[in-house]
Amino acid sequence: MGFSTTFGIIGGVICIVVGIMINGKLIDFWDPASIFITLGGTVSALIISYPMPQLLDTIKSLKFAFQGQKDDPGEKIQLIIDLANTARKDGLLALEHMLEIIPDPFLQKGIMLIVDGSNSELVKNVMETELYYIQERHNRCIAVLNAGAGYAPAFGMAGTLIGLISMLVSLEDVSTLGPAMSVALVTTFYGVILANFFFAPLARNLGTLSAQEQMIDEMMLEGVLSIQDGENPRMIRDKLEAFISNYQVRRLSERLERSRAQE
């Protein structure tokens, strides 16, 4: 998804620029005042609407839209199976020595809970609470982008009204009507582009990544509970693979096939 985001932005910019150049000049669509009104007004409205820490979290989250989903479900499944084999052979306390090789904090917390002797209900409640707040944090970032998608066209229209008022003030000079009207409409153009080419697409992008991460976290939660219950590693694998699509399973099958013979 990271590549598709970059490709989509570059392709969209090229299409817009080429479309403008076919029927006119790029310089005709450049107006600093319109940019100031649209972008400045949108950012100011977001600052009024949300606390600064939430806005900073949103800015930080944008990197994931360009990096894409880095978690490999296959690696997570294999790690959980390794943990299940260790627990089955040496007991749950043996998992304490494997905490250092667990890179995911969510999975690590679950293993720490079962090593500490927590019952399955407590483990489930703690991890579900953690999962809930992770999703809430994602939803807050997405909400900021969706709000920006609503504010940008509104400020674009406000800029257009400002331009029309300025045009009407100098109505006696007919030669200025055309350029003034052009500048007024450019502000609406900026608002539409900002909303539908930046805020809305990135909000949906982060929503998709959030859903993928939630699927992986729920898969790890099920794996932790299965390890605690002492289930057979083969059964755990089949259960975890059900969380991912058939396409992903086919991609992972060859990689995981070698480890099946060792179980």
FENBELDA-V163662 format. One line per field, one symbol per residue. phi: phi as a letter, one per 40 degrees, with the letter a starting at -180 (. if undefined). psi: psi as a letter, one per 40 degrees, with the letter a starting at -180 (. if undefined). burial: # if it has 24 or more other C-alpha atoms within 12 Angstrom, else .. A space follows every 10 residues. Layout:
phi = ???
psi = ???
burial = ???
//
This chain:
phi = .ccccccccc cccccccccc ccbabcccbb adcccccccc cccccccccb ccdccccccc cccccccgcc cbdccccccc cccccccccb gccccccbcc cccccccccc ccccccgccc ccdccccccc cccccccccc cccccccccc cdcccccccc cccccccccb cccccccccc ccccccccdc ccccccbbcc cccccccccc cccccccccc cccccccccg ccdccccccc cccbcccccc ccdccccccc ccc
psi = dddddddddd dddddddddd ddeaiddeeh hddddddddd dddddddddi iddddddddd eddddddahd hhdddddddd ddddddddde iddeedeedd ehdhdddddd dddddeeiid dddddddddd dddddddddd dddddddddd dddddddddd dddddddddf ddgdeedddd dddddddddd dddddeecdd dddddddddd dddddddddd ddddddddef ihdddddddd dediiddddd dedddedded ee.
burial = ....#..... .......... ........#. #..##.#### ###.##.... ...##..#.. ##.##..##. .######### ########.. .##.##.##. .#.#.##### #####..#.# ..##.###.. #...#.#### ########## ########## ####..#... .........# ########## ########## ########## .######### ########## ########## ####....#. .#...#.... ...
//
